[in-house]
């Protein structure tokens, strides 16, 4: 719990940084023997109801109030990910209970095949625990820092029919056989397979772009399955809950969050392979590979097609989903400096039309609180994808994902041009350096009879200076 980055993860991060690699790492499994012992203890009539509730899915993932001495079989820390899956430049993969077994609907111990598998492990950082008797301060927490990055199907336990059908070597060495098994070790190759398909179609992309494409396409696991777990944690933390006053309820809600625990277990969710690789008339994906100077801002302007102003209804017209990934040279001096670079992004109004350099200068010098009418797409300027302040006491996240919904009136307000703002900061010793980053932006339009006959993909290509990646890849191969 709350341990430093392991030597193993550090070495993999260095390799990924130097050689532009993307290594897929499983988060590890709760062993089948441990799971069986937990089920035996849960079935024992002498086991307290408190412990039985803890051993039940999904309560077993996290409960700091029950010790291994009380359960006699399960320590909450054994649900933490295994090294080196805390590696930050690479991809960490957990498992959902899906087994692809079309002949059986069994999903083992989990609530459904679409939920995290019982054995799949979670992130090891716990902001509610003490370090050397001291609590984390608010300015030391980073909500964007978590693992796994994604989850993929890995089957489940203990029902054999809930496991995946896999090829395995025969014991006598005479060839291969089909067996049923489960684990994050089966989910991880499926993730690597998606990356291989992206690289096959777009071979000139760097590995951080491949990572960003996969994360940007990921569909989050619905978190309602964790609501009872969160209520249980609040109750154990304050025995009078839910009869505490509103201030105490607010504090408990900040301390225990279904959204945060869901990310710690399933990351950004399950990648959608079609969204990784293809666009269509109603959805278009941009990939930006660029560099940014330390202690600077950079702006890329995005032009919005004029035909969208035909839309007459209120509400969301466009949804922008964006993911930023960047690799870094890891530092072992201390855990706060391990990732010494901070790059983040935001969406804003193009204050100086068709002049991204001027926009960057203004965004670097102006304050959102003073100039929100000029800078904001909506009524106020949105939060950055990752908050760097204060630089001296916060761990940075090199993976950030954020969405923005835009209405027809907001498109008209900003005169059909959005500024995507990037900023870079970090530790003082990096002045005068430049740092690469990958940014993936998917734009989807609302289905409407008013917009039929208009291709968002073609229209965005016409009003922006872009290069089709598939064509660039073909030229690279030739």
Buried (B, 14 or more C-beta within 10 A) or exposed (E): EEEEBBEBBBEBBBBBBEEEBBBBBBBBBBEBEBBEBBBEBBEEEEBEEBBBBBBBBBBBBBBBEBEEEBBEBBEBEBBBBBBBBBBBBBBBBBBBBBBEBEEEEBBBBBBEBBBBBBBBBBBBBBBEEEEEEEEBEEEBBBEBBBBBBBBBBBBBBBBEBBBBEBEEEEEEEEEEEEEBBBBBBBBBBBBBEBBEBBBEBBEBBBBBBBBBBBBBBBEBBEBEBBEBBBBBBBBBBBEEBEEBEEEBBEBBEEBBBBEBBBBBBBBBBBBBBEBBBEBEBBBBBBBBBEEBEBBEBBBBBBBBBEBBBEBEEEEBBBBBBBBBBBBBBBBEEEEBBBBBBBBBBBBBBBBBBEBBEBBBBBBBEBEBEEBBEEBBBBEEBBEBBBBBEEBEEBBBBBBBBBEBEBBBEBBEBBEBBBBBBBBBBBBEEBEEBEBBBBBBBBBBBBEBEBBEEBBBBEBBBEBBEBEEBEEBBBEEEE
